[in-house]
Amino acid sequence: QVQLVESGGGLVQAGGSLTLSCAASGRTFGYLVMGWFRQTPGKEREFVAAISTSGFSPRYADSVKGRFTISRDNAKSTGYLLMFSLKPEDTATYYCAATSPPRPEATPFDPKEYDDWGQGTQVTVSS
């Protein structure tokens, strides 16, 4: 099991940027796929981005493609989500998740494929 702790959320105006971090402990981070998801009250958890163990195969939801960048630093056991050109509809609680890759360079987008989750960090974008 891996422990994940998100940080970096907050309140930002539309068009602004934020960087979320996800610090991992308990397992070798470099062996884990990492994903970011978001959720608003009454809605299902939504895929945002995922990155493979090597970091060379990011995947993005269409709604954030071109505005968000997922990255990882295996030496620091930390993943990141850089968010630019934020919109009010990006307002949500953001969660990082990790799992052992089902196959090389996998980047799962189904939350059911992830074993471990952080507690979430709130991002609020004002118009």
PLY file of the C-alpha trace (Angstrom):
ply
format ascii 1.0
element vertex 127
property float x
property float y
property float z
element edge 126
property int vertex1
property int vertex2
end_header
0.00 0.00 0.00
1.15 3.53 -0.74
0.24 6.66 1.16
-0.54 9.72 -0.95
-0.81 13.31 0.23
-1.97 16.07 -2.08
-1.19 19.74 -1.63
-1.34 22.96 -3.59
-5.05 23.51 -3.94
-6.66 26.86 -3.34
-8.71 29.71 -4.74
-7.70 31.21 -8.06
-9.32 33.51 -10.60
-10.31 32.25 -14.01
-7.32 32.25 -16.31
-4.94 31.68 -13.45
-2.77 28.70 -12.65
-2.09 26.28 -9.82
0.29 23.41 -9.28
-0.86 20.39 -7.30
1.63 18.02 -5.71
1.18 14.43 -4.62
3.76 13.08 -2.19
3.98 9.29 -2.01
5.38 7.01 0.65
5.25 3.36 1.57
6.18 1.86 -1.78
8.69 2.63 -4.51
7.01 5.44 -6.36
8.83 4.71 -9.60
7.02 1.38 -9.90
3.56 2.98 -9.77
1.29 4.55 -12.34
-0.04 7.86 -11.08
-3.32 9.50 -11.93
-5.23 12.65 -11.07
-8.99 12.69 -10.74
-11.50 15.30 -9.66
-14.93 15.26 -8.14
-17.71 17.72 -7.42
-20.64 17.08 -5.07
-23.21 14.74 -6.51
-21.03 13.69 -9.43
-18.82 10.70 -10.09
-15.08 10.95 -9.84
-13.72 12.18 -13.18
-10.45 11.28 -14.84
-8.10 14.23 -15.36
-4.68 12.85 -16.26
-2.39 9.87 -15.77
1.30 9.26 -16.24
3.16 6.01 -16.70
5.99 4.82 -14.51
8.58 6.16 -16.93
6.86 9.51 -17.29
6.91 9.30 -21.07
3.28 8.40 -21.64
0.91 11.01 -20.21
-2.80 10.79 -20.88
-5.29 13.62 -20.49
-9.01 14.08 -20.43
-10.18 16.11 -23.42
-11.48 18.79 -21.07
-7.98 19.59 -19.77
-5.80 18.75 -22.76
-3.55 21.67 -23.61
-4.16 23.37 -20.25
-2.94 20.81 -17.70
0.39 19.01 -17.54
1.06 15.92 -15.46
4.59 15.11 -14.41
6.50 13.10 -11.86
9.82 13.12 -10.06
10.56 9.54 -9.06
13.62 10.58 -7.07
11.38 12.74 -4.87
8.47 10.27 -4.88
6.23 13.13 -5.95
3.79 13.69 -8.75
2.52 17.01 -10.03
-0.40 18.48 -11.91
0.32 21.87 -13.45
-2.92 23.63 -14.25
-3.02 26.67 -16.52
-5.84 28.75 -17.99
-8.14 27.58 -15.26
-11.88 27.80 -15.77
-14.72 27.88 -13.25
-15.71 24.41 -14.42
-12.36 23.13 -13.16
-13.60 23.74 -9.62
-13.52 20.41 -7.78
-11.74 18.34 -5.20
-8.67 16.89 -6.86
-7.34 13.47 -5.90
-4.15 11.72 -6.83
-4.14 7.96 -7.14
-1.57 5.24 -7.70
-1.48 1.63 -8.73
0.84 -1.02 -10.08
0.75 -0.81 -13.87
-1.37 -3.55 -15.49
1.05 -3.49 -18.44
4.14 -1.48 -19.44
3.48 2.23 -19.99
-0.14 1.87 -18.92
-2.09 5.02 -18.03
-5.47 3.87 -16.73
-8.35 6.34 -16.81
-10.87 4.23 -14.87
-10.73 5.07 -11.15
-11.53 1.43 -10.38
-8.07 0.49 -11.64
-6.36 2.49 -8.91
-5.64 0.95 -5.52
-4.50 3.90 -3.44
-5.87 7.41 -3.10
-4.99 10.64 -1.40
-7.37 12.64 0.75
-7.97 15.29 -1.91
-7.27 18.99 -2.24
-9.85 21.61 -3.11
-9.44 23.79 -6.18
-11.84 26.67 -6.62
-11.80 28.84 -9.72
-13.75 32.07 -9.51
-15.19 33.78 -12.55
0 1
1 2
2 3
3 4
4 5
5 6
6 7
7 8
8 9
9 10
10 11
11 12
12 13
13 14
14 15
15 16
16 17
17 18
18 19
19 20
20 21
21 22
22 23
23 24
24 25
25 26
26 27
27 28
28 29
29 30
30 31
31 32
32 33
33 34
34 35
35 36
36 37
37 38
38 39
39 40
40 41
41 42
42 43
43 44
44 45
45 46
46 47
47 48
48 49
49 50
50 51
51 52
52 53
53 54
54 55
55 56
56 57
57 58
58 59
59 60
60 61
61 62
62 63
63 64
64 65
65 66
66 67
67 68
68 69
69 70
70 71
71 72
72 73
73 74
74 75
75 76
76 77
77 78
78 79
79 80
80 81
81 82
82 83
83 84
84 85
85 86
86 87
87 88
88 89
89 90
90 91
91 92
92 93
93 94
94 95
95 96
96 97
97 98
98 99
99 100
100 101
101 102
102 103
103 104
104 105
105 106
106 107
107 108
108 109
109 110
110 111
111 112
112 113
113 114
114 115
115 116
116 117
117 118
118 119
119 120
120 121
121 122
122 123
123 124
124 125
125 126
